[in-house]
Amino acid sequence: MVPVECFYVLSALLFFIGVFGFITRRNLISMLISVELILNSVDINFAAFNRILYPGEMEGFFFSLFSIGVSAAETAVALAIIINVYRNFHSDRVDSIENLKN
């Protein structure tokens, strides 16, 4: 049996890698992957807290499944936006979106 603290460490590691990647990257696809890492760390926390607070019940797992569904929808919309930006500006860099302000 894996201790719950290992899940917390993994979740924190994924969260900080995602935040670091989101802040430092300027490529839209890399930023999307970083957001997905952050959402995956949240899913791990849902499951880990469910194991501690409600060991016999499944609320945390249902929240995780709901969050995975929302993440899939968010990824589909984000990829559609990125494809549209690439078609209009021929670049997938965040700097190219600066032209939308004018």
Beta strands, then each sheet from edge to edge (+ up, - down):
end
